Amino acid sequence: MRRDDRTQQSSVKRAFWFAALAAILGLALLSTPTAPVDSTTTVVIVQGVDTASAADAVRGVGGSITHELGIIDAVAARLTAEQQQRLELLDGIGTFENRTAEVAAKPAPPTFYPSLIDADRLHTEGITGEGIGVAFLDTGSETHTALNKNSFGAWRQIAQYDAITDELLASMDISSSESGVGTFATDEYGHGTHLASVALSSSRTSARNGKFSGVAPDAYLVSVKAFDATGSGTYADVIRGVDWIVTNKDSYAIRVLNCSFSAAPQSHYWEDPLNQAVMRAWDAGIVVVTSAGNGGPKPMTVGVPGNAPYVITVGAMTDNYTPEDGNDDVLANFSAAGPTYEGFVKPEIVAPGGHILGLMQNGATLAQEHPEFFEGGNYFTMSGTSQAAAVVSGVALLMLQADPTLTPDDVKCRLMASSRPAVDANGDLAYSVFQQGAGVVNAYDAVFNVANECANQGLDLTLDLAGVQHFGGRANQAPDGTYYLMGLEGDAYLWGDAYLWGDAYLWSDAYLWGDAYLWGDAYLWSDGYTWYEGAVISEAYLWADGYLWGDAYLWSDALTTETMSVNTWVPQE
């Protein structure tokens, strides 16, 4: 959010809001000036009207800058508690905790996902992602023929950037296909390599009559490392990675950004610095695909940045260890579910995320910690919404090769419109929309779908990023604990204990998304639901569990930022 809007707020309101953010984000509330001064320094994200003003403010209090985060008009800086306190008293300056995020995958005991989503049908028609670039913001990427080269033998891992050290490690001029600077780095954890192979592997498997192992085997790969050997990364490093990707998108033909990581939400989506960064990437024309997170199956468990309403958030389903039989496919029980706190339906879609086979080096941390899931050679089996997101990133690459004019909103719309929901024996939704979104992705139908203007309707990204106007969805919770969508009737959209998944709730090719479950203006986003100043909404939300605000647990015009107490915020467990 730009800070020039905030400078017009009253000093009382600003003091409350930054104090509230401090509590929400887990920052230590500072003592009075007479208390002992702590000289210990921590890295904090400092946001201003622009990057220069944030940097000047940091220098003015004696702090040291560690990261320039131009994409969100901010810097990361090493500060003492006293220096941070002085910054928070300045007009137009906000501080945020440099939180950590973790990659969203875990080992499991393989499924052939390209066939499961009909991507192999596209490969036979020459749609393989050629000429389109994807950036994996993750733990790095190892060198391997299936990643380095496409199916024609041309070099396609065209750049590696280390956001932790702020170094361009390797790059290639895509116009000449010649190597440029540096040497390729390693992926100590193994997660990034695995995901890149899920989306992009150009190897062919003899067990599948020579079919490609990856969803988009000819696309360009850009690896951006922001997570360490343990799979953890700081907000500052991750945001710097997004900033680099947006800045260099044209040089490396980056049209898709894969974010297979998650952190627990601790503020509104528009206040979170990481969400601001991915929203700016979307605004720059990059399709952002995020994992829902592995904190399911309870509601309101979708993490950051998956809770940003604009991006494509992906949950996980599994073929139930019968890859040849689609009649017993089920939702993965770890897949995080919506709604989000602001009332949005998340995830938008689900994709294969159970026991996914991919590349990983023998010495990677994950391989060493879980040798039971190492499949020999350089292959390792993992499960998670990370893998599901990588599958969808691959599908987006196929869509953009088939039609390069598609915008991020177009890609999201057609992915959702062509997905296949799970239904029960009566033809009713087997899982709530808060669990499966529009259903399981289908690559072939997504490429040839012609739907438009069915995603992000009623939202305005420009106003959202400027801090002028923020938005909410139709989700709410009834007093009996059931989640529902406001303005609609029928059990198909309810979710409570009676609507949890079971063996009877299956996916099947026979059931397509149709008029009975329209995914568009009818119930996703509406102009009638607008959040103002971070606290007022046109229709009250009632959350019996999860997030509560105020004694009545209601959002209404009576609850403004001037009257609310910080202690009324109860975060989700």
C-alpha positions as CSV (number, residue, x, y, z in Angstrom):
1,M,0.0,0.0,0.0
2,R,1.4,3.4,-0.8
3,R,2.0,5.6,2.2
4,D,1.0,9.0,0.6
5,D,-2.6,7.9,1.3
6,R,-1.8,7.2,5.0
7,T,-0.2,10.6,5.6
8,Q,-3.7,12.1,5.3
9,Q,-5.0,10.1,8.3
10,S,-5.3,11.6,11.7
11,S,-2.4,11.1,14.1
12,V,-4.7,9.3,16.5
13,K,-5.9,6.9,13.8
14,R,-2.3,6.2,12.7
15,A,-1.1,5.6,16.2
16,F,-3.9,3.0,16.7
17,W,-3.4,1.3,13.4
18,F,0.3,0.8,13.7
19,A,-0.1,-0.4,17.3
20,A,-2.7,-2.9,16.0
21,L,-0.5,-4.1,13.3
22,A,2.3,-4.5,15.8
23,A,0.1,-6.7,17.9
24,I,-1.3,-8.6,14.9
25,L,2.2,-9.2,13.3
26,G,3.7,-10.3,16.6
27,L,6.0,-7.2,17.0
28,A,7.0,-6.3,20.5
29,L,5.2,-3.1,21.7
30,L,7.9,-0.7,22.8
31,S,8.4,0.6,26.3
32,T,8.3,4.3,27.4
33,P,11.4,6.4,26.9
34,T,12.3,6.0,30.5
35,A,12.6,2.2,30.3
36,P,16.1,0.6,29.7
37,V,17.1,0.7,26.1
38,D,17.7,-2.7,24.3
39,S,20.6,-2.5,21.9
40,T,19.8,-5.8,20.3
41,T,19.0,-5.4,16.6
42,T,16.4,-7.2,14.5
43,V,15.6,-7.0,10.8
44,V,12.3,-5.1,10.2
45,I,10.4,-4.2,7.0
46,V,10.0,-0.4,6.8
47,Q,7.5,1.0,4.4
48,G,7.1,4.6,3.2
49,V,5.6,6.8,0.5
50,D,8.4,5.3,-1.7
51,T,11.6,3.3,-1.2
52,A,13.8,6.4,-0.9
53,S,11.7,7.9,1.9
54,A,11.8,4.6,3.8
55,A,15.5,4.4,3.3
56,D,16.0,8.0,4.5
57,A,13.9,7.4,7.6
58,V,16.0,4.3,8.5
59,R,19.2,6.3,8.0
60,G,17.8,9.1,10.0
61,V,17.4,7.0,13.1
62,G,20.8,5.2,12.6
63,G,19.6,1.9,11.2
64,S,21.3,-0.1,8.5
65,I,19.5,-1.2,5.3
66,T,19.7,-4.9,4.4
67,H,17.2,-5.1,1.5
68,E,15.7,-2.6,-1.0
69,L,12.1,-3.7,-1.6
70,G,11.0,-1.2,-4.3
71,I,8.0,-3.4,-5.3
72,I,6.2,-2.4,-2.0
73,D,7.9,1.0,-1.5
74,A,9.9,-0.4,1.4
75,V,13.3,-1.5,2.7
76,A,14.3,-4.1,5.2
77,A,16.6,-2.7,7.9
78,R,18.5,-3.8,11.0
79,L,17.2,-1.7,13.9
80,T,17.3,-1.6,17.7
81,A,14.0,-1.4,19.5
82,E,14.6,2.3,20.2
83,Q,15.3,3.0,16.6
84,Q,12.1,1.2,15.5
85,Q,10.1,3.1,18.1
86,R,11.4,6.4,16.7
87,L,10.5,5.3,13.1
88,E,6.9,4.4,14.2
89,L,6.4,8.0,15.3
90,L,7.2,9.4,11.8
91,D,4.3,10.4,9.5
92,G,4.0,8.1,6.4
93,I,6.2,5.3,7.8
94,G,5.1,1.9,8.8
95,T,7.0,-1.1,10.2
96,F,6.3,-4.8,9.8
97,E,7.9,-7.9,11.3
98,N,10.2,-9.7,9.0
99,R,8.3,-12.9,9.4
100,T,9.2,-16.3,8.0
101,A,7.4,-18.5,5.5
102,E,7.9,-22.2,4.9
103,V,7.6,-24.3,1.7
104,A,4.4,-26.2,1.5
105,A,5.2,-29.8,0.9
106,K,5.9,-33.0,2.8
107,P,7.2,-36.5,1.9
108,A,4.7,-39.2,1.0
109,P,4.8,-43.0,-0.4
110,P,3.7,-41.8,-7.5
111,T,0.9,-40.7,-9.6
112,F,1.2,-39.7,-13.3
113,Y,-0.3,-36.2,-13.0
114,P,0.2,-35.1,-16.7
115,S,-2.4,-37.8,-17.7
116,L,-4.6,-37.1,-14.7
117,I,-5.2,-33.6,-15.8
118,D,-5.1,-34.3,-19.6
119,A,-1.9,-32.4,-20.2
120,D,-0.5,-35.3,-22.2
121,R,-3.3,-34.7,-24.8
122,L,-2.0,-31.2,-25.3
123,H,1.6,-32.4,-25.7
124,T,0.5,-34.5,-28.7
125,E,-0.8,-31.3,-30.3
126,G,2.4,-29.4,-29.8
127,I,1.3,-27.4,-26.8
128,T,4.2,-27.8,-24.4
129,G,4.8,-24.3,-22.9
130,E,7.5,-23.4,-25.5
131,G,8.6,-19.8,-25.4
132,I,6.9,-19.0,-22.0
133,G,8.8,-18.5,-18.8
134,V,8.0,-19.4,-15.2
135,A,9.8,-18.2,-12.1
136,F,10.0,-20.6,-9.2
137,L,10.4,-18.6,-6.0
138,D,11.7,-21.3,-3.8
139,T,14.8,-23.1,-2.5
140,G,16.8,-23.0,-5.8
141,S,17.2,-25.5,-8.5
142,E,19.8,-28.1,-9.2
143,T,21.3,-28.8,-12.6
144,H,19.7,-31.8,-14.4
145,T,19.2,-32.5,-18.1
146,A,15.4,-32.6,-17.7
147,L,15.5,-29.1,-16.1
148,N,18.4,-27.6,-18.0
149,K,17.1,-28.5,-21.5
150,N,13.8,-28.7,-23.2
151,S,12.6,-31.7,-25.3
152,F,14.5,-30.4,-28.3
153,G,17.8,-30.3,-26.4
154,A,17.9,-26.5,-26.2
155,W,19.1,-24.8,-23.0
156,R,16.0,-23.5,-21.1
157,Q,17.1,-22.9,-17.4
158,I,17.8,-19.3,-18.4
159,A,18.4,-17.6,-15.0
160,Q,19.2,-18.2,-11.4
161,Y,18.9,-15.4,-8.9
162,D,19.7,-15.7,-5.2
163,A,17.4,-13.3,-3.3
164,I,19.2,-14.1,0.0
165,T,22.5,-12.8,-1.2
166,D,21.1,-10.5,-3.9
167,E,23.2,-12.1,-6.6
168,L,22.5,-13.0,-10.2
169,L,24.2,-16.4,-10.3
170,A,23.5,-17.4,-13.9
171,S,21.6,-16.1,-16.9
172,M,21.2,-16.7,-20.6
173,D,20.2,-14.5,-23.5
174,I,17.0,-16.2,-24.7
175,S,17.4,-14.5,-28.1
176,S,20.7,-16.3,-28.7
177,S,20.4,-19.4,-26.4
178,E,24.0,-18.7,-25.1
179,S,25.0,-18.8,-21.5
180,G,25.7,-15.5,-19.8
181,V,27.0,-14.8,-16.3
182,G,28.0,-17.0,-13.5
183,T,27.6,-20.7,-12.6
184,F,24.5,-22.5,-11.4
185,A,23.8,-22.8,-7.7
186,T,22.7,-25.7,-5.6
187,D,19.4,-26.5,-3.9
188,E,20.3,-27.6,-0.5
189,Y,16.8,-28.3,0.6
190,G,15.5,-30.0,-2.6
191,H,12.0,-28.5,-2.6
192,G,12.6,-26.1,-5.5
193,T,14.1,-28.7,-7.8
194,H,11.2,-31.1,-7.1
195,L,8.6,-28.5,-8.0
196,A,10.4,-27.3,-11.1
197,S,10.5,-30.9,-12.4
198,V,6.8,-31.4,-11.7
199,A,5.9,-28.4,-13.9
200,L,8.7,-28.6,-16.5
201,S,10.5,-31.9,-16.7
202,S,11.4,-32.8,-20.3
203,S,12.2,-36.4,-19.5
204,R,10.0,-39.1,-21.0
205,T,8.9,-42.1,-19.1
206,S,9.0,-45.6,-20.6
207,A,6.3,-46.7,-18.2
208,R,3.9,-44.3,-19.9
209,N,4.8,-45.0,-23.6
210,G,7.3,-42.2,-23.7
211,K,5.0,-39.4,-22.4
212,F,6.6,-36.4,-20.8
213,S,7.0,-36.4,-17.0
214,G,6.4,-32.6,-16.7
215,V,3.3,-30.6,-17.5
216,A,5.1,-28.0,-19.7
217,P,8.3,-29.6,-20.8
218,D,9.5,-26.9,-23.2
219,A,8.9,-23.8,-21.1
220,Y,11.7,-21.5,-19.8
221,L,12.8,-21.9,-16.2
222,V,13.9,-19.1,-13.9
223,S,14.9,-20.1,-10.5
224,V,14.8,-17.5,-7.7
225,K,16.2,-18.7,-4.4
226,A,14.7,-17.2,-1.2
227,F,14.5,-20.2,1.1
228,D,17.4,-21.8,2.9
229,A,18.6,-25.4,3.5
230,T,15.8,-25.9,6.1
231,G,13.0,-24.7,3.8
232,S,12.5,-21.4,5.6
233,G,12.7,-17.9,4.3
234,T,12.2,-14.3,5.6
235,Y,9.7,-11.9,4.2
236,A,12.5,-9.6,3.2
237,D,14.2,-12.2,1.1
238,V,11.0,-13.4,-0.5
239,I,9.8,-9.9,-1.3
240,R,13.2,-9.1,-2.8
241,G,12.8,-12.2,-5.0
242,V,9.3,-11.0,-6.2
243,D,10.8,-7.5,-6.9
244,W,13.6,-9.0,-9.0
245,I,11.1,-11.2,-10.9
246,V,8.9,-8.2,-11.8
247,T,11.8,-6.1,-12.8
248,N,13.3,-8.8,-15.0
249,K,10.0,-10.3,-16.4
250,D,10.6,-9.1,-19.9
251,S,14.3,-10.1,-20.1
252,Y,13.4,-13.8,-19.2
253,A,9.9,-14.0,-20.7
254,I,8.4,-14.5,-17.2
255,R,4.6,-14.9,-17.5
256,V,4.0,-17.2,-14.4
257,L,5.2,-17.0,-10.8
258,N,5.0,-20.1,-8.7
259,C,4.8,-19.5,-4.9
260,S,4.7,-22.8,-3.2
261,F,5.0,-21.6,0.4
262,S,2.8,-20.4,3.2
263,A,2.7,-18.3,6.3
264,A,-0.2,-17.9,8.8
265,P,-2.2,-14.8,8.1
266,Q,-1.9,-12.2,10.9
267,S,-3.4,-9.1,9.3
268,H,-5.8,-8.2,6.5
269,Y,-4.7,-9.4,3.1
270,W,-4.0,-5.9,2.0
271,E,-1.7,-5.0,4.9
272,D,0.6,-8.0,4.6
273,P,3.8,-6.9,2.8
274,L,4.2,-10.3,1.1
275,N,0.6,-10.1,-0.3
276,Q,1.3,-6.5,-1.5
277,A,4.3,-7.9,-3.4
278,V,2.4,-10.7,-5.2
279,M,-0.5,-8.3,-5.9
280,R,2.0,-6.0,-7.7
281,A,3.3,-8.9,-9.6
282,W,-0.3,-9.7,-10.8
283,D,-0.7,-6.1,-11.6
284,A,2.5,-6.3,-13.8
285,G,0.9,-9.0,-15.9
286,I,2.3,-12.1,-14.2
287,V,0.1,-15.0,-13.3
288,V,0.7,-15.7,-9.7
289,V,0.0,-19.3,-8.6
290,T,0.2,-20.0,-4.8
291,S,-0.3,-23.1,-2.7
292,A,-3.2,-23.1,-0.2
293,G,-1.0,-24.5,2.5
294,N,-0.9,-27.9,4.3
295,G,-2.7,-26.8,7.5
296,G,-6.0,-28.3,6.5
297,P,-8.6,-29.7,6.7
298,K,-10.2,-27.1,9.0
299,P,-11.8,-24.0,7.6
300,M,-10.0,-20.6,7.5
301,T,-6.5,-22.3,7.2
302,V,-5.4,-20.9,3.9
303,G,-2.1,-19.1,4.4
304,V,-0.2,-16.0,3.0
305,P,0.0,-15.3,0.1
306,G,-2.8,-17.6,-0.9
307,N,-5.3,-15.5,1.0
308,A,-4.8,-12.6,-1.4
309,P,-8.0,-12.5,-3.5
310,Y,-6.5,-11.8,-6.9
311,V,-4.0,-14.7,-7.2
312,I,-4.7,-18.3,-8.0
313,T,-4.7,-20.4,-4.9
314,V,-4.4,-24.2,-5.3
315,G,-5.5,-27.0,-3.0
316,A,-4.5,-30.6,-3.3
317,M,-6.4,-33.8,-4.4
318,T,-5.0,-37.3,-4.7
319,D,-5.7,-40.2,-7.0
320,N,-5.9,-42.5,-4.0
321,Y,-3.0,-44.7,-5.4
322,T,-5.1,-45.8,-8.4
323,P,-3.8,-43.6,-11.2
324,E,-5.7,-45.5,-13.8
325,D,-9.0,-45.1,-12.0
326,G,-10.4,-41.6,-11.7
327,N,-13.5,-42.7,-9.8
328,D,-11.8,-42.9,-6.4
329,D,-10.0,-39.6,-6.4
330,V,-10.4,-37.6,-3.2
331,L,-9.4,-34.3,-1.6
332,A,-6.1,-34.5,0.3
333,N,-6.8,-34.3,4.0
334,F,-3.9,-31.9,4.6
335,S,-5.1,-29.4,2.0
336,A,-5.9,-26.0,3.6
337,A,-9.5,-24.7,3.2
338,G,-11.2,-21.3,3.1
339,P,-12.9,-19.1,3.5
340,T,-10.4,-16.3,4.1
341,Y,-11.0,-13.8,7.0
342,E,-12.2,-11.2,4.5
343,G,-14.9,-13.7,3.2
344,F,-13.3,-14.9,0.0
345,V,-13.7,-18.4,-1.4
346,K,-10.3,-20.1,-1.4
347,P,-8.8,-22.2,-2.9
348,E,-10.0,-21.4,-6.4
349,I,-9.1,-24.9,-7.7
350,V,-7.4,-28.1,-6.7
351,A,-4.8,-30.2,-8.5
352,P,-2.9,-33.4,-8.0
353,G,-0.8,-33.1,-4.9
354,G,-0.6,-36.6,-3.4
355,H,2.5,-38.8,-3.8
356,I,4.0,-36.8,-6.7
357,L,7.2,-38.1,-8.3
358,G,9.8,-35.5,-9.1
359,L,13.6,-34.8,-9.3
360,M,15.7,-34.3,-6.2
361,Q,19.4,-34.6,-5.5
362,N,20.5,-37.4,-3.2
363,G,22.2,-35.0,-0.8
364,A,19.3,-32.6,-0.3
365,T,18.0,-32.1,3.2
366,L,14.6,-33.6,2.4
367,A,16.1,-36.7,0.8
368,Q,18.4,-37.2,3.8
369,E,15.6,-36.8,6.3
370,H,13.2,-39.1,4.5
371,P,15.1,-41.8,2.6
372,E,12.0,-44.0,2.6
373,F,10.5,-41.8,-0.1
374,F,13.6,-41.8,-2.3
375,E,12.7,-43.7,-5.5
376,G,16.2,-44.3,-6.8
377,G,18.3,-42.2,-9.2
378,N,17.4,-38.6,-8.7
379,Y,13.7,-39.2,-8.0
380,F,11.7,-38.5,-4.8
381,T,8.0,-38.7,-4.0
382,M,6.3,-35.8,-2.1
383,S,2.8,-34.7,-1.2
384,G,1.6,-31.2,-0.6
385,T,-0.2,-28.2,-2.0
386,S,3.3,-27.1,-3.2
387,Q,3.2,-29.8,-5.8
388,A,-0.4,-29.0,-6.7
389,A,0.5,-25.4,-7.3
390,A,3.4,-26.5,-9.5
391,V,1.0,-28.6,-11.6
392,V,-1.3,-25.5,-12.1
393,S,1.7,-23.3,-13.0
394,G,2.5,-25.8,-15.7
395,V,-1.1,-25.6,-17.0
396,A,-0.9,-21.8,-17.1
397,L,2.3,-22.1,-19.2
398,L,0.4,-24.3,-21.7
399,M,-2.5,-21.8,-21.8
400,L,-0.2,-18.9,-22.4
401,Q,1.6,-20.7,-25.3
402,A,-1.7,-21.4,-26.9
403,D,-2.9,-17.8,-26.4
404,P,-0.1,-15.3,-25.4
405,T,-2.7,-12.5,-25.2
406,L,-4.3,-13.9,-22.0
407,T,-4.1,-11.6,-19.0
408,P,-3.7,-13.0,-15.4
409,D,-7.4,-12.5,-14.9
410,D,-8.2,-14.4,-18.1
411,V,-6.0,-17.4,-17.0
412,K,-7.7,-17.5,-13.7
413,C,-11.1,-17.3,-15.2
414,R,-10.5,-20.1,-17.7
415,L,-8.8,-22.4,-15.1
416,M,-11.8,-22.1,-12.9
417,A,-14.5,-22.3,-15.6
418,S,-12.9,-25.6,-16.9
419,S,-12.3,-27.3,-13.6
420,R,-14.3,-30.3,-12.6
421,P,-15.9,-30.4,-9.2
422,A,-16.3,-33.5,-7.0
423,V,-19.9,-34.5,-6.7
424,D,-21.7,-37.3,-4.9
425,A,-24.0,-40.0,-6.2
426,N,-26.9,-37.5,-6.3
427,G,-24.9,-35.0,-8.4
428,D,-24.5,-32.6,-5.5
429,L,-21.2,-31.0,-4.6
430,A,-19.2,-33.6,-2.6
431,Y,-17.0,-31.0,-1.0
432,S,-17.8,-27.4,-0.2
433,V,-16.5,-24.7,-2.5
434,F,-14.4,-23.6,0.5
435,Q,-12.5,-27.0,0.2
436,Q,-12.4,-27.7,-3.6
437,G,-13.1,-24.3,-5.1
438,A,-14.3,-24.8,-8.7
439,G,-12.9,-28.4,-8.7
440,V,-9.9,-30.2,-10.1
441,V,-7.9,-28.6,-12.9
442,N,-8.1,-29.9,-16.4
443,A,-5.3,-28.7,-18.7
444,Y,-7.0,-29.6,-22.0
445,D,-10.3,-27.9,-21.2
446,A,-8.5,-24.9,-19.8
447,V,-6.5,-24.3,-23.0
448,F,-9.5,-24.5,-25.2
449,N,-11.9,-22.7,-22.9
450,V,-13.2,-19.3,-24.1
451,A,-14.7,-18.0,-20.9
452,N,-13.8,-14.4,-19.9
453,E,-14.6,-11.8,-17.2
454,C,-15.4,-14.5,-14.7
455,A,-12.6,-13.9,-12.2
456,N,-11.8,-11.0,-9.9
457,Q,-15.1,-9.3,-10.8
458,G,-16.0,-6.5,-8.5
459,L,-12.4,-6.0,-7.4
460,D,-10.1,-3.1,-8.3
461,L,-6.4,-4.0,-7.9
462,T,-5.3,-0.4,-8.5
463,L,-7.4,1.0,-5.7
464,D,-6.5,-1.9,-3.5
465,L,-2.8,-1.3,-3.9
466,A,-3.2,2.4,-3.5
467,G,-4.9,1.8,-0.1
468,V,-8.1,3.6,-1.3
469,Q,-10.5,0.7,-1.2
470,H,-10.3,-2.9,-0.1
471,F,-12.7,-5.8,-0.7
472,G,-14.5,-8.7,0.9
473,G,-16.2,-11.8,-0.5
474,R,-19.6,-13.4,0.2
475,A,-18.5,-16.1,2.7
476,N,-20.0,-15.9,6.2
477,Q,-20.7,-18.2,9.1
478,A,-24.1,-19.0,10.6
479,P,-24.6,-19.1,14.4
480,D,-24.7,-22.9,14.2
481,G,-21.1,-22.9,12.9
482,T,-22.0,-23.6,9.3
483,Y,-20.1,-21.6,6.6
484,Y,-22.2,-20.3,3.8
485,L,-22.2,-17.8,0.9
486,M,-24.4,-14.7,1.5
487,G,-27.1,-14.2,-1.0
488,L,-27.5,-17.8,-2.1
489,E,-29.7,-20.6,-1.0
490,G,-29.3,-24.4,-0.9
491,D,-27.2,-26.9,0.9
492,A,-24.7,-27.1,-2.0
493,Y,-22.9,-24.1,-0.6
494,L,-22.9,-25.0,3.1
495,W,-20.0,-26.4,5.0
496,G,-20.2,-27.8,8.5
497,D,-19.5,-31.1,10.3
498,A,-22.1,-32.7,8.1
499,Y,-20.3,-31.7,4.9
500,L,-16.8,-33.1,5.6
501,W,-15.3,-35.4,3.0
502,G,-15.6,-39.2,3.0
503,D,-15.1,-42.2,0.7
504,A,-18.4,-41.5,-1.0
505,Y,-17.3,-38.1,-2.2
506,L,-15.3,-38.6,-5.4
507,W,-14.2,-36.9,-8.6
508,S,-15.3,-38.4,-11.9
509,D,-14.8,-37.3,-15.5
510,A,-18.5,-37.7,-15.9
511,Y,-19.2,-34.6,-13.9
512,L,-18.4,-31.2,-15.3
513,W,-18.8,-27.7,-13.9
514,G,-22.1,-26.6,-15.2
515,D,-25.0,-24.2,-14.7
516,A,-25.8,-25.8,-11.3
517,Y,-22.6,-24.5,-9.9
518,L,-21.7,-21.3,-11.7
519,W,-18.4,-19.8,-10.8
520,G,-18.6,-16.1,-11.5
521,D,-20.4,-13.0,-10.5
522,A,-23.2,-15.0,-8.9
523,Y,-21.4,-15.7,-5.7
524,L,-17.7,-15.0,-5.7
525,W,-17.2,-11.2,-5.7
526,S,-19.6,-8.4,-5.7
527,D,-19.4,-4.6,-5.8
528,G,-21.6,-4.7,-2.7
529,Y,-18.9,-5.9,-0.4
530,T,-16.3,-3.2,0.1
531,W,-14.0,-2.7,3.1
532,Y,-13.1,0.9,4.0
533,E,-10.2,2.0,6.1
534,G,-9.5,-1.6,7.1
535,A,-12.5,-1.9,9.5
536,V,-15.9,-1.1,8.0
537,I,-17.9,-3.4,5.7
538,S,-21.3,-2.9,4.1
539,E,-22.7,-6.2,5.5
540,A,-21.8,-7.8,8.8
541,Y,-19.6,-10.9,8.9
542,L,-20.2,-13.4,11.7
543,W,-17.3,-15.7,12.6
544,A,-18.3,-18.1,15.4
545,D,-14.8,-19.6,15.3
546,G,-11.5,-18.6,13.9
547,Y,-11.2,-14.8,13.8
548,L,-13.3,-12.7,16.2
549,W,-13.5,-8.9,16.4
550,G,-15.4,-7.3,19.3
551,D,-17.8,-8.7,21.9
552,A,-20.5,-9.3,19.3
553,Y,-18.2,-10.9,16.8
554,L,-19.6,-8.6,14.1
555,W,-18.1,-6.2,11.6
556,S,-20.4,-3.1,11.3
557,D,-20.2,0.6,10.8
558,A,-20.0,1.0,14.6
559,L,-16.6,-0.7,14.8
560,T,-14.2,1.8,13.4
561,T,-10.4,2.0,13.9
562,E,-10.9,4.8,16.4
563,T,-13.2,2.8,18.7
564,M,-11.7,-0.7,18.5
565,S,-9.4,-2.1,21.1
566,V,-6.3,-4.0,20.1
567,N,-7.2,-6.7,22.6
568,T,-10.4,-7.6,20.6
569,W,-8.3,-9.3,17.9
570,V,-8.2,-13.1,18.5
571,P,-6.1,-14.8,15.8
572,Q,-6.9,-18.2,14.3
573,E,-5.2,-21.1,16.0
